[in-house]
Amino acid sequence: MTGFLNTKDGRKNYYAILNVYDDNGKRKPKWIDTGVPVKGNNKKKAEAKLKEILVNFQEGGIDINKDTGFLDFMELWLETLKVSISSTTYDAYKMTMRLHLVPYFEQKKYRVTEITPAVVQKYASDKLKNLSPNTVRKHLANISKCMDSAVKQNIIAYNPVKRIDLPKKVKFTGAKHYNERQIEQLLECAKGDPLEIVIWLTLFYGLRRSEVLGLMWNAVDFAEKTIAIKHTVVKVGNVIHKNDRTKNASSCTTFPMAEMIISELVKWKNRQQGLRTLQPNDYHDSDYVCTYKDGRPLSPDFVTQHFALLLRKNDMPHIRFHDLRHSSANYLKSLGFDLKDIQIWLRHKDIQTTMNIYVDLGMEDKSNIANRLNAKFQTLAAR
């Protein structure tokens, strides 16, 4: 049996990494907390602890699965999962672990076998003091997937997360949308703005921010008059991910290009070409449609912040950038399209999402219902 010492980002102690092999001869390193702090002159103490761990393991004194720390097991699970999930999802898991799970569980030193329903319930209760129920549910979902892996490996008998009371989901009620007049005003205000083409495409096709920023010229076919949604740009923490995939399979689609959109895209492409000519040595040929003046792709943060600035500058009601997608949905409804049409255009996986999130009954709709009910009840009352 061999092993070595290592440290981990954000962790205070040295770790012993044991070179363990499965029945097929494949190396499966196991991380064990030595309990020896990295800070200070403790390297020799850690080396002595490593030797002790190796001896105990060889003599059967350590059950490598049962004695594995919860955080260590979760990190090993994440590394195993890395090959089967997107880099965006992986970074989101890692960020949750770094910002929440490690600070909470590190001092408690739970082994994976000590994560009981009571421990998980306490974590949820503590986190609900500062985080929304929906965010805490995401944390619990990550822990649950990890615990499912421990069950499959016969390390624990059941998944403790599945035996707790989950926080109730909170329906987001902060979504707003612009009406037809406000949409026209916004398009007028956006003329010549860095977000002009971004706003046009988002409103017309109801795109997500990640989709409009991921649009590339190779996905725009002027001959066939089509535009393909197949690439996204997403920011997780401080890392920007450029993915050749959309949020889900139904989001990947090809739209027809209306004459107005063709006109706007041609105008924008010509503008990019002019900027490229003006700064031949400093222009970045990225092939992205939505770019800064120097050709670099627009960042998600810039879109969010500049959009808010654009609205304030023009005294328009504040809405989130994502609410342009909401506005697109409600505009389609005002034009007479039904929920199925809107679901297809917005590329929701199921129509319930369209009903729950994006299409509201406005005051005009409610007034029409009230007036029709009033006429019916007046007839009934007159009998």
N, C-alpha and C positions, 0 to 999 in steps of 0.2 A: 504494500500500500504506500502510495506517495501523495504528497500534497504540498501546498505553498501558501504564503500569506498574501493578502491583498486588502485594499480599502475600497469603500464605496462612497459615491457622492452623497453628501448630506448625512452620512453615518459616522458615529464617533469612535467605533471600535475597529480593531483588526479582525479580519475574517480568515478562517482556515478554508482553503479550497481543496477538497479531496478528489483525487482522480479515481472515480468509480466507473465501472464498466458494466453494461447490461449483458444478457446472455448471448447477444450477437457480437460482442466485442466493441460496441459503440460507446465512446466515452461520454459519460453524463456527470460532469462535475457537480459536487455538492458543496454549498456554502454553509459554514457553521460559525456563528458569532463566538469569538474567543473570550469576550468580556474584558479584553485588555484595551484601554483607550489608546488612540493614535497619538493624541496630544501628549507631549512629554517624551522623555527618553525611555520608551517602553518596548522597543523593537525586540530586545533579548527576551523579555517576559513573554511577548507574543510568540516568539519562536519556541520557547519552552512549552507554551500552551498548545502549540501546533503538534509537537512531539507527543504530548499527553493524549491529545485527541486521536492521533494516528494509532497509538498503542491501544487505547480503549476500543477503537473501532475494530481493529484486527482481532482483539480478544472477545469481540461480541458485546462489549460494554455499552456501545452506542447503537441504537436503532436509527439509522440514517434518516428514515422517513418520519418516525414518531418524534424524534428530537429536533427536527428541522424547525427553525423559527418561522413564524407566520410571514413576516416580511421577506425573509429569504425565499420561502416557498413561492410567494407571490412574484418575486423578481424572476425566479427560475421559470415559473409558468408564463410570465410575460415574454421572456426570451424565446420560449418554445412557440408561443403564439405568433411571434413577430413575422414568421414566414407566410402566415395565412391571413393576415389582415393588412389593411392599407397603412402607409406610413402616417397618415393623418390620424387614424384611429389609435395606432400605437403611441404616438406622441401625446394624444389626449389621455390615454391610460397612464402613461409615465408622469404626466403633469399632475394628475389626480393623486398619484402615489407620492410624488415628491412634496406637493403642497399640503396634503391632508393625511394620508395614511401613515407615512413615515413619522411626521411630528407627533401624531397621536399614539401610535403603537410602539414606537422605538423604546421608550422608557419602561413600558409595561412588560416587554420581553416575552410575549406569549409564544408558545410553540403552536404549530398549526393545529395540533390536537386539542389545544386549550381554547380555541375560538368557538364558544358556545353561543346559543341564541341570546343569552343574557348579555354577553360581551358585545355582540353585534347590535342588540337593541340599545345598549348604553351608548355605543358609538353614534347611532342614528339620533338619539335624543340630544347628545352633546352638540352634534353638528347642526341640528335644527335651530340652535340658539343664534347662529350667524348666517346660515345658508337656507335657501328656499327648499321646500319639500321636494321639488322636482330635481334639484341638484343633488340632494342627499340620496334620492332614489337611484340616480346614476352611479353614485359611489357604491351603493349596495349591490347594484347590478354587476359591477366589476368584481366585487368581493365574491358574489354568488358564482360567477363563472369560474373563478379561481377555486372555490370550494367544490364545485362540480368535478374539477380535475382531481382534487384530493380524494373524492369519493371513488372515482374510477380507478385510482391507484391503490384502493383499500387502505388509505392512511386514516380516514375517518369514516364513520358509519353512515352519516347523513350530512346534508348541507344545512348548516345552522341558519343561513339567511332565509331559507324557505320556511322557517318556523318562528318568524317574528312578525310583528304588525308593521307593515310598511307605511311610511307617511302617505297621506292621501295626496293624489295629484292635484295640482292647482291649475285650473284653466287660465291661460294667459288672457287678460282682459284689456291690456294696454294697446292693442292693435287699433290703428286709425286708418282712414283712407281719404284720398282727395276725390271730390266730385268732378264732373266734366269741366266745369268752369275753372276749377283750381288746377286741373291737369293742363288745360290750355295755357293758363297763366304760368305754370312751371316751365313748360316747353319754351315759352317766350323768354322767361328769365334765364334759361339755360343757354341761349344762343351765344356762341363764342366762349362758353365756359369750358374748363377742362373735363367736366362731366357731361357735356352735351350729348355725345353719342351713347354714353352709359345710360343716361336717363331715357333716351329714345328707345333703346333696345329693351330696357327693363320694363317700361310701361307697355310697349307694344306686345312683347312676348311673355310678360309676367315672369321674367327670369330672376333667379336668386343671385345675390351678389357674387358668389363663387363662380356662377355660370357665365355671367356677363364679363367678369374679369378674365375668365379662362378662354373666352372666344378668340380664335386665331384666324388669320386670313385664309389659311388652307382649309378652313371649314366653311368658308363663304364661296359659293359657286354662283358667279354672276351669269354664266351661260345657262345653267339650269334653274336659276332663280331660287336657290335653296340656301338655308343656313343650318348647320349641324351643331347641336349641343352635345359635346362629348368630352370636353376638357374643363377642369375647374382649377381655381386658385383659392386656397384656404389658408388662413393663419391660425396656428395653434401655439399659444404662448408667444414666444418671440420668433418662431420658425414659420416661414411661408412655404406651403406645399403646392407644387404644380402637378396635378394628377391627370392622367389620361382616363378618367372615370368620373361619373357624376354621383350625386347623392345616392341614387338607387337606379335599378335597371329601367324603370319607367321614366326616369328623368332624361335618359339618353334618347334623343329624338332628332328628327330633321323637320324644320319648319319651311313653309313656302315664304319667299321674300316678296312682300308687297312693293309696289312701285315707290311709295314714299320711303320705305326702308332702304331700297336700292339707291335712291337719290341721296339719302343721308350718308350711307356707307361710302359711296363714290366720292362725295364731297369730303368726307373724313380721310379717305385714302389719299386723295390729292393733297390734302393739308399735310399729312405725314410725309409724303414725298417732297413737298416744299421744304419742310423742316429738315429732312435728310440732306437736301441739297445745300441748305444754308450752313449746316454744321457737319461736313463730311467726315471729319476726324473725331467728332465727339458723339455722333449719333449711334444708338444701340439698335441693331437690327434684330428685334426679338420675335417678329411675326405676329405679335399680339395686336388685336384691334384697339383695345383701350390702353393708351400709353400716355406718359408724360411727354413734354415737348422734345426731350432728348431720346425718345423711343423706348425708354424703360417701361415695363408693364406697371400699370397703376397698382398700388398696394391696397389691400382691404381697409386698413386704417385710414388712409387718405380719403377714400370714397366716403366712409362714414363721417369723418370730421368735416370734409369740405362740403358735403351735402347739407349738413346742419348749418354751416356758415352761409351757404347760398340761400337757404330759406330765411335766415335772420336778416341778411342783407336786403332781401326783397319783401320783408314784412309778411311772409307767408306762415300759416299755422305750422307748428313743429310736428313732424312725423319722422319715424325712423326710415332709413333707406329701404329696409325690408318692407315697409308699408307701401312702397310703390307696387310691389307684387300684389298686395292686398287691394290697392287702388285699381290695378288692372283687372282683378277678378270682379270687383263690384261694377266697374265700367262695362265689362262684358254682360253682366246681369242687366244693367240699365238698357243695353242695346237689344235685350230680348233673348239672349242665349240662356239655355237651361243649365241645370247643375251638371249634367253629364257632359255637355259641351265645355263647360268651364273646367271640369276635372281633366278632360283630355288636353285642353290647351295649357293648363298649369302643370300637367303631368304628375298628379297625385296618384299614389298607389291605390287608394280607394276613395269613393265618393264621400265617405263620412268625414274625411279630413277637409274636403272642400266645404261641406256643410258646417262643420264645427269652427273652422278658423277663418276662412276667407270671405264668406258671403253673409253679410249682415242684412237684416231688414232695416232700411232707413226710415226716417220719420214719414217720408212720402208714401212708402209702402204700407206702413202701419196706418196712416190716415185713410188710404184706399180701402184697407180691410175694415177699419172702423166705420167708414161711410156705407159700405155694402152691408155690414151687419146691422147698422142703424136702420137702413131701408127695410131689411127683412123683419127686424123686430117691430118696427112701426106697423108693418102689415099685419103681423101676428096680434099686436095689441089692439088693432082696430076691429078685429073679428068679434 
